[in-house]
Amino acid sequence: MCSFNKLPHNAPTIFHTFRHTYRSWLDASGAPVGVQQKLMRHAQVSTTMDVYGSALMQAKREANSAAVKMLLQPKLVLIGVEPQPETVAFAS
């Protein structure tokens, strides 16, 4: 067992930084927010989301790319009209 006095002076900071990393990993894994809250042992889900809520950079990029793609490639949806398969013409 380790005595707190023998730990480096920055051990609490290292542990807290790992908690932020752990929360980001949980989010990236797709774990529901309620599960993340319980694993982080927070009484309120707002603590999990507000204090530990920063997403991983790759997740931010993917979310942004998906939103931009939806914006730039809108699909017209007509109620009661069956979608037609797209045809692709190749030049010979």
MIVOSE-251621 format. One record per residue: residue in one letter; chain; x, y, z of N, C-alpha, C, O, CB in turn. Coordinates in steps of 0.02 Angstrom, whole numbers, plus 50000, padded with zeros to 5 digits. Glycine has a CB too. Layout:
! residues N
R   rest   kette      nX      nY      nZ     caX     caY     caZ      cX      cY      cZ      oX      oY      oZ     cbX     cbY     cbZ
R      A       A       X       Y       Z       X       Y       Z       X       Y       Z       X       Y       Z       X       Y       Z
...
END
This chain:
! residues 92
R   rest   kette      nX      nY      nZ     caX     caY     caZ      cX      cY      cZ      oX      oY      oZ     cbX     cbY     cbZ
R      M       A   50042   49941   50000   50000   50000   50000   50044   50062   50000   50098   50063   50031   49952   50000   50061
R      C       A   50021   50113   49965   50061   50173   49957   50037   50228   50004   49977   50239   50011   50058   50198   49883
R      S       A   50083   50261   50036   50066   50317   50079   50060   50380   50037   50101   50391   49992   50120   50326   50135
R      F       A   50009   50421   50051   49999   50482   50013   50061   50527   50017   50077   50562   49968   49938   50520   50039
R      N       A   50097   50526   50073   50156   50568   50081   50213   50548   50033   50256   50589   50019   50181   50564   50153
R      K       A   50213   50485   50009   50265   50462   49964   50249   50475   49891   50292   50463   49848   50277   50389   49975
R      L       A   50189   50498   49877   50170   50513   49807   50202   50578   49785   50216   50621   49827   50093   50515   49800
R      P       A   50213   50586   49720   50239   50651   49696   50189   50707   49714   50130   50695   49722   50251   50649   49620
R      H       A   50215   50767   49721   50173   50823   49742   50117   50837   49693   50066   50867   49711   50216   50886   49750
R      N       A   50124   50816   49630   50072   50829   49580   50025   50769   49569   49988   50769   49521   50105   50847   49514
R      A       A   50026   50719   49613   49984   50660   49606   49909   50676   49602   49875   50647   49560   49997   50612   49663
R      P       A   49882   50721   49644   49811   50737   49637   49794   50766   49568   49740   50752   49541   49791   50786   49691
R      T       A   49839   50806   49540   49829   50834   49474   49829   50780   49421   49787   50781   49376   49882   50887   49458
R      I       A   49875   50733   49426   49879   50678   49378   49815   50637   49380   49787   50620   49328   49940   50634   49392
R      F       A   49791   50620   49440   49730   50582   49448   49671   50618   49418   49630   50588   49383   49717   50567   49521
R      H       A   49665   50683   49431   49609   50722   49405   49611   50726   49329   49560   50722   49296   49608   50792   49436
R      T       A   49671   50734   49301   49679   50736   49228   49656   50669   49198   49623   50668   49146   49752   50751   49209
R      F       A   49674   50614   49231   49652   50548   49207   49576   50542   49208   49547   50511   49164   49683   50493   49249
R      R       A   49543   50572   49258   49470   50570   49260   49440   50603   49199   49392   50577   49171   49444   50604   49324
R      H       A   49469   50659   49177   49445   50692   49116   49456   50647   49056   49412   50641   49013   49480   50760   49106
R      T       A   49514   50616   49052   49530   50571   48996   49483   50511   48996   49457   50492   48944   49603   50547   49000
R      Y       A   49472   50482   49055   49427   50425   49062   49357   50443   49038   49325   50404   49003   49426   50401   49135
R      R       A   49333   50501   49058   49266   50524   49037   49263   50531   48962   49212   50513   48931   49247   50591   49072
R      S       A   49315   50558   48930   49317   50565   48857   49316   50496   48824   49282   50487   48773   49380   50603   48836
R      W       A   49352   50448   48852   49352   50380   48824   49283   50349   48830   49260   50315   48783   49404   50337   48860
R      L       A   49250   50359   48886   49182   50332   48894   49136   50362   48841   49096   50326   48810   49154   50348   48964
R      D       A   49142   50426   48830   49100   50460   48780   49115   50433   48710   49069   50419   48672   49112   50536   48783
R      A       A   49179   50426   48694   49198   50401   48628   49176   50329   48617   49165   50308   48561   49274   50406   48619
R      S       A   49170   50291   48672   49149   50221   48666   49074   50215   48653   49049   50161   48637   49167   50183   48728
R      G       A   49038   50271   48661   48966   50270   48650   48926   50254   48712   48866   50242   48708   48950   50221   48597
R      A       A   48959   50254   48769   48923   50240   48832   48871   50294   48845   48885   50354   48838   48973   50237   48892
R      P       A   48810   50274   48863   48758   50323   48878   48779   50370   48935   48819   50350   48978   48692   50288   48896
R      V       A   48754   50430   48934   48773   50480   48984   48759   50456   49055   48799   50468   49100   48737   50546   48971
R      G       A   48703   50422   49065   48686   50397   49132   48737   50346   49157   48753   50345   49216   48617   50366   49131
R      V       A   48762   50305   49112   48813   50256   49131   48878   50293   49148   48912   50276   49197   48825   50205   49074
R      Q       A   48896   50343   49108   48956   50382   49122   48950   50415   49190   48998   50415   49229   48966   50436   49067
R      Q       A   48892   50443   49205   48881   50475   49270   48894   50426   49327   48928   50442   49376   48810   50503   49275
R      K       A   48867   50366   49321   48875   50315   49374   48948   50293   49380   48974   50286   49435   48831   50254   49360
R      L       A   48982   50282   49323   49052   50262   49325   49097   50317   49353   49147   50302   49386   49075   50242   49256
R      M       A   49080   50379   49341   49118   50435   49367   49099   50450   49440   49132   50489   49474   49107   50497   49324
R      R       A   49046   50417   49464   49021   50424   49532   48999   50496   49548   49012   50522   49602   49074   50403   49582
R      H       A   48965   50526   49499   48938   50593   49508   48866   50588   49532   48828   50545   49509   48942   50635   49443
R      A       A   48847   50631   49578   48778   50632   49602   48731   50661   49549   48673   50640   49544   48773   50673   49667
R      Q       A   48756   50708   49511   48715   50742   49460   48745   50730   49391   48805   50734   49382   48709   50817   49475
R      V       A   48702   50717   49342   48726   50708   49273   48755   50773   49247   48797   50773   49202   48668   50683   49227
R      S       A   48732   50830   49273   48758   50894   49251   48833   50901   49266   48869   50934   49229   48719   50952   49284
R      T       A   48856   50871   49320   48928   50872   49335   48966   50835   49282   49018   50858   49258   48942   50841   49405
R      T       A   48941   50777   49262   48973   50736   49211   48977   50775   49146   49029   50774   49112   48936   50670   49200
R      M       A   48923   50809   49127   48921   50843   49063   48956   50911   49064   48990   50928   49016   48849   50853   49042
R      D       A   48949   50949   49119   48976   51016   49121   49051   51018   49137   49089   51054   49105   48938   51057   49171
R      V       A   49071   50979   49187   49141   50982   49209   49185   50936   49167   49242   50954   49151   49145   50962   49283
R      Y       A   49159   50878   49149   49199   50828   49114   49175   50819   49042   49187   50767   49012   49197   50761   49151
R      G       A   49141   50869   49015   49106   50860   48952   49144   50872   48888   49113   50869   48835   49050   50902   48952
R      S       A   49208   50885   48890   49242   50899   48827   49252   50834   48787   49276   50784   48814   49309   50933   48840
R      A       A   49234   50837   48724   49240   50779   48681   49310   50773   48652   49348   50822   48649   49188   50782   48624
R      L       A   49327   50714   48632   49392   50703   48598   49392   50740   48532   49340   50746   48500   49405   50628   48588
R      M       A   49450   50763   48510   49455   50801   48449   49428   50761   48389   49393   50789   48347   49528   50821   48436
R      Q       A   49443   50696   48385   49419   50655   48329   49343   50652   48329   49312   50655   48276   49449   50584   48332
R      A       A   49313   50646   48387   49240   50644   48391   49210   50711   48368   49158   50712   48335   49218   50629   48463
R      K       A   49243   50766   48385   49220   50831   48362   49224   50836   48287   49177   50861   48254   49262   50888   48395
R      R       A   49280   50812   48258   49287   50814   48185   49233   50773   48150   49202   50796   48102   49356   50789   48165
R      E       A   49221   50713   48176   49170   50669   48146   49101   50699   48150   49063   50697   48102   49171   50601   48179
R      A       A   49084   50728   48207   49018   50759   48215   49010   50819   48169   48958   50828   48138   49007   50781   48289
R      N       A   49063   50859   48164   49060   50917   48119   49055   50896   48047   49016   50925   48009   49122   50961   48129
R      S       A   49092   50845   48027   49090   50820   47958   49020   50794   47941   48995   50807   47886   49142   50764   47947
R      A       A   48990   50758   47987   48922   50732   47976   48872   50789   47967   48828   50786   47924   48901   50687   48033
R      A       A   48878   50841   48008   48832   50898   48003   48841   50935   47938   48792   50954   47905   48842   50945   48062
R      V       A   48904   50946   47918   48918   50980   47855   48892   50939   47796   48864   50967   47748   48993   50994   47847
R      K       A   48902   50874   47798   48879   50830   47745   48803   50834   47738   48777   50836   47682   48900   50757   47759
R      M       A   48767   50835   47794   48694   50841   47791   48674   50908   47762   48624   50912   47725   48664   50832   47862
R      L       A   48711   50959   47778   48695   51026   47753   48707   51031   47678   48666   51060   47641   48736   51078   47789
R      L       A   48762   51004   47654   48781   51011   47584   48748   50960   47538   48745   50970   47478   48856   51005   47577
R      Q       A   48723   50906   47566   48690   50855   47525   48620   50842   47550   48604   50786   47571   48732   50791   47524
R      P       A   48577   50893   47547   48509   50881   47572   48471   50834   47526   48481   50834   47465   48471   50948   47579
R      K       A   48428   50795   47555   48386   50750   47516   48314   50773   47526   48291   50783   47583   48396   50674   47538
R      L       A   48279   50781   47471   48209   50802   47473   48167   50741   47490   48170   50690   47456   48187   50834   47406
R      V       A   48129   50747   47542   48085   50692   47562   48014   50713   47549   47989   50761   47577   48095   50674   47638
R      L       A   47981   50675   47505   47911   50689   47489   47869   50635   47523   47881   50575   47514   47899   50691   47412
R      I       A   47820   50657   47560   47777   50610   47595   47734   50572   47545   47702   50603   47502   47732   50646   47647
R      G       A   47733   50507   47549   47693   50465   47505   47726   50449   47439   47696   50415   47398   47628   50498   47492
R      V       A   47788   50472   47428   47823   50459   47365   47879   50410   47380   47922   50423   47423   47850   50524   47332
R      E       A   47880   50355   47344   47933   50305   47353   47999   50333   47326   48000   50361   47272   47915   50239   47318
R      P       A   48053   50324   47363   48118   50347   47338   48139   50305   47277   48129   50245   47276   48172   50343   47393
R      Q       A   48167   50338   47229   48190   50305   47168   48265   50291   47175   48302   50332   47202   48176   50348   47105
R      P       A   48286   50233   47151   48359   50219   47155   48397   50269   47110   48375   50287   47056   48374   50146   47132
R      E       A   48454   50290   47136   48494   50336   47098   48529   50299   47042   48552   50243   47051   48546   50372   47143
R      T       A   48531   50331   46984   48566   50299   46928   48631   50336   46917   48636   50396   46925   48522   50301   46863
R      V       A   48681   50298   46898   48746   50327   46886   48765   50312   46813   48764   50255   46791   48800   50297   46935
R      A       A   48780   50365   46777   48800   50357   46706   48875   50364   46701   48904   50411   46727   48764   50409   46660
R      F       A   48905   50317   46668   48978   50319   46657   48992   50337   46585   48961   50310   46539   49010   50252   46675
R      A       A   49037   50382   46576   49058   50400   46508   49103   50345   46481   49146   50319   46516   49094   50469   46505
R      S       A   49091   50327   46416   49134   50276   46388   49186   50306   46342   49227   50270   46314   49093   50225   46350
END
